[in-house]
């Protein structure tokens, strides 16, 4: 946490300044787009697997139509996306063959 202290101060100052300027009680610097949160979540999951030495766990199931956002570019390049249909269904036989390979 010591390494990030400067960023924490910067973000807190920015939140305080924006709250003062706008008159809001508080400000969030959280990303507005859901895809940014999804990408951040994917990075956290990947880091967790890496921290456990499980770098082989690099497959993410992605719906073919993930709202209006293109799903594949949001998945980290080192990982492989596996597409599901719009209802979240996967072909179990194909999935089983790939997992056992």
N, C-alpha and C positions, 0 to 999 in steps of 0.2 A: 504494500500500500504506500510505502514511502516514495516509490517512483512515480506514483500518480498524483501526489499531493498538489502539484502545480495545476494539473487539469481540474482537480476537485475545486480548488480555489477559483479558477477561471469560470467554471460552470456555475458555481454558487453566486459569484459576482454578477454574471450575466443574468441569471434567474432573478436576483434582487433588483437589478437595474430595469429589466423588462417589467417586473411587477410594479415598480414605482412609476415607470412611464405610462403603463396601461391602466393603473389603478386596480389591477387584479390582486386578489389575496395571495396568489401563488402562480408560478409558471412552471411548466414541464418542458424539458428539452427532449422528451421522448420523440422518436420518429413518428411522423404523421401517417405514413403508408404502412399498411399491414405487411407488405412484402419485406420491408426493412426489418420488422420484428421477426418475421419468419426466418430471414437470412441470419439474423443475430442468434436466434435459437438454434439453427443448424450449426453455426460455428461453435456454440457452447457444447452441443451434443458431440460434435467431432472432437473438440478439445478434451472432453471427458473420456471418450474412448481412447484417445492418444495417451492421456495420463495413466491409463490402466494397461498400456501396452497392447491395445486391441485395434491397431491401425487397419487390420483386415476388415473391420466392421465399417465399411464405407458405402453401403447401399442405402438409399432413401426411397421410400415409395412416394411417388408424386402423382397426383391426379392429372389426367390428360388436360382437363379444363379446370385449372385452379383460378376461379373467378375470372378476371380479365387479365391477370398478370401472366406473362410467360413463365412457367415453372422451372424449366431447366436452367436458364442462366442464373437463377437465384441459388442453385445448389453449388457448394464449393467445388472448384474445378478438379480437385484431387479425388473427389467422390463420384460415385456413379448413381444416377437416378434411374429408378424403375417406374415406369408409368402404370397407373391404374386407370380404369375407365372413370367416367364422370360420377359414378356412384361409389367409387373407392374399391371396386372389385379388381382382383388380380387373377391371372391364370395360375392356379395352384400347381399344376403339373410343371409348367415352365419354371416357376419360382423354386419348386423342389429340386429340379435338375440343376439350376444355377447355384443353389445353396449347398448342394452336395458335391459340387465340382471342386 
